[in-house]
Every structure is written in structure tokens, then in C-alpha cells.
Amino acid sequence: MSKKELEKRSYSFEVRAEQTERGQIIVGRPIVYESMTDLGWFNEIIERGALTGTDLTDVRFLVNHDLSKIPLARSRRNNGNSTMTLTVDDMGLKIEVVLDTENNADARALYSAVQRGDITGMSFMFSIEDEEWQDLESDHPTRRIKKIGSVVEVSAVTFPAYEATDIQARGKEALDNARSALESARQQRGQSLDSDLELAKAKTMTLSII
């Protein structure tokens, strides 16, 4: 699997609806550092600092990753015209979304759902630039994401947690991505071991000739 391929992850984390001077806003945290997520095929941890230098130049805000709907907000380089503000801190990524509840029915519905506690999770679409696998030989290895290349979309989600008991809620795409990532890592590990073995054989043959 290409490291530039986009993946989705979801977390159950505090999401709040607030009334401010800027209007009605949604505050949440789509990316959480050092939180282990069970993806069925393996565990995954986003390491602290993985967002350092990440491309956040154009990020859209949706509900349940529904690309057929108009984005409810957008961050363009976090400038003053952006309707979503992104903040990277020592816990991960925090967002503040200004909703146009006056002119957008979907925005009103989302604000109400978060306020009532019907929507409690955040999710994000991202690419991986650097990663490290542990215990690849085991039935359930661990992938540590050391560097996130880019974040292109954030969503408020109905089913936030990737729990083993809620495998259907994760969606087939997320599971397929996870399996593909694991197979690719094991294949690369196998190629590396083969190369090391060939190098050892070559050294042995050279010593025998000498």
C-alpha cells in the first residue's frame, strides 16, 4: 500500500456545541496522540508529534465523510477567511468549526445533534509519511504512525469508535485498508529479510574463496 494513500480513522472524544460571538460552533478533537486503536487486523498508535510539519493547507469539514454533501466548513491555511480553525497541540489536533446554522439546514441539524449528545465522535482522512511496525510475526501486530503527511478532511461521525465488538460500524473500506497495510508491511519485511540473507551468503562465499 502506498504511504500516500488516504486512510480514515475515528475516535470517540469530546465534541461540543457552543454559542460564541462568532456564532454557533462545534469544537472537537479528530486526532488523538498515543491512543491505541484496534483496527481488527492490528493495533495502531499515532505517536506524539506526528503532526509536526503535516500539510494542513486545505481541510474540509463534513458529516460521516459524505463527499456528496456540501462541506459545512473549510480551513484554507488557517487564515482569517477560514470557517474551520485547526490547532496542533501536545494532545493531537483540535478543531473549531463555525456553522452557518441560519442558512444551512445540515449545519443546524449537526449543531442540534452534537448539543443533544447524539453525535459524539470525530474522524479524519489522512496520509502516512512515516510508520514503524512492531511484532509483525504475531497475529495482532502494532503500527506506530510517526509522521502524518497530510490531512484533507475531518468529519463529525455517528459511529466514532473502532472497537472490536463493533466491527460492522467501521465499514468495509477501513477494514480493507487495514488489511492491505498489514500485508504490505509483512511483504516489505520479508523482502528485507531475503536481502539480508543473500548478503550473508555472499559474504560467506567470499570468505570461502579467500
N, C-alpha and C positions, 0 to 999 in steps of 0.2 A: 504494500500500500504506500502510495506517495505521501511524504510528510506534509505536502501542501494540500492534500485532500481535506475538505472541510468535514468536521465532525460536530455532533451535538452532545451536550451534557446538561443535565438538570439537577437542581438541588432544592431541597426543602429548607427554606431560610426565611427570615422575617421580611415580609413585604408590607408596606404601609401606604395607606391613602391619607393624604393630608391637605388641608386648606391653607394656602400661604398667600403672600402678597402677589406672587406670580400667577396664582390661580390654583386649580386643583392638580395635585401632583401625586405621582407614585414613586416611592423610594424603596429600593431593594438591592440585593447583592447576588448577581448571577454567577460570580466566580469566587470560590472559597479555597484558600490555601490549606494544605495539609489535612484535607478531609478525604478519607478513603471512600471510594465509590465502587460497589460491586457491579461490574458490567456483565455478569454471567460467565463469561469466558476468563476473566481475570479481574483483579482489583486495580484501581487506578488512583493515583495521588498527584495533585498539582502542587509542585513544590513552591515554597515561599520565594518570591522574586521572579517567578516565571513570566510575569507581565512586564518586566523591565525591558523597555525598547520595543514592546509589541505595537504593531500597526493598528491604531485606533482612529484612523483618519476619516472613515465613513462607516458609521454603525447605525443600523435601523432598529426600531423597536416595534415588535409585533405581538400578537397573542397566539400561543400554541404553534409558532413557526409557520403561520398560514400566509404563504407568499402570494396568495391570490387576493389578499386584502391590502388596502392602502395602509402604509405604516402609520402608527399612531404618533410617532416621534422619530427624530433623527439627529444624530450628532455628526457635525462636519468639523473635524479638527477641534472640537470643543470650543468653537468660537461663540461670540455673543448672539449669533443668529440661530444657534442650535436649540432645538426643543428637548434635547436629552443631554445631560451633563454626566461625564464619566470621571470617576475618581479612583486611581490606583493607590491603595494603602497597604499596610502590613498584614491585612486580613484577606486581600484579594481585590476584587473590582466592585465598586459601589456605583449605582446609577440614580439619577433623579430625572424623572420624566414629567414634563409639563403637558397635561392633557387638554385638548380643546373640547371640553365637555359641552360647550354651548352649541357648537356647530357639527359635532361628530357623535352620532348615536353609539358607535362602537366604543368610543372613549368614555362616554357616560356609563355604558354597561360595564366596562372594565373597572372604572373607579368604584362603582357600586359593589361589584363582586369582591374586590380587594377589601373594601371597607367592611363588608359583611363577613369576611373570612372565608369566602367560597373559593378564592384563588389564593394560594399560599406559597407558590414557588416561582423560581426564576430559572431560565435556561439560556444557553448561548451557543452560537455557531462559530467555530474557530479552526485554525490550522496549527499544526505542531511543527516546531522548528528543531527541537532537541528533546530527546527522551532517553530513558535508561530502563532496561528490563531486569527484573530480579526473579530468580527461581524459575527460569523458562522450562526446566525439565519437569517441574511439578505439574499437577493437574490444574492448579489455580495460581498462576504467577502474578506478579505485580508490575505494573508500568508506572514509572515516575516521570511526569511531564516536567521537564526542566526549563523549557522555553516555549511560550506560545507565540507563533509567528504573527497572526492577525486575528482580530475579532470582527466579524462582518454583520452580526445580527444578535439581538437579545430579545427574549420573549418572556412574557408572563405566561405560566403554564398551569394547566389544570391538574396534571399528574407530575409532580416535581421529583419524586424520589426514585432512584434506580435500585429498588430493593429486590432481593432475590425472590421474595414472595409475591412480587407484583410484576412478573416478567412480561406479561401481556401489555402492560401500560407503557413499557419502554418503546415499543414499536419495532417492527422488523428491521428497519433501516439502521437503527442504532446497534442492534444485535449483530447484524451483518458486518457493520463497520468494525465492531469489536473483534469478531472472529477473524476478519481479514487482517487486522492489525497484529493479532497474535500469530497467525500463520506466517505473515511476512517477517516478524521478528525471529521466529524459530527457523525460518529458511535462511535468513541472514546469519544467524548464529551457526547453523550447520555449514554454510559456505566458509565462514571464518575458521571453524574447526578443521575443515578439509584443507584449507590453505596452510594452517599451522602444521598439519600432519605431513603435507607434501614438503614443506620447508624442512621439517625434521628429517624426513627420508633423504632429502638432497644433501643435508649436512652429514648424515651418516655415510652416504655413498662417497662423498668427498674425502672423509677421514679414512675410509677403507682403501681408497686409491692411493692416498699418501702413504 
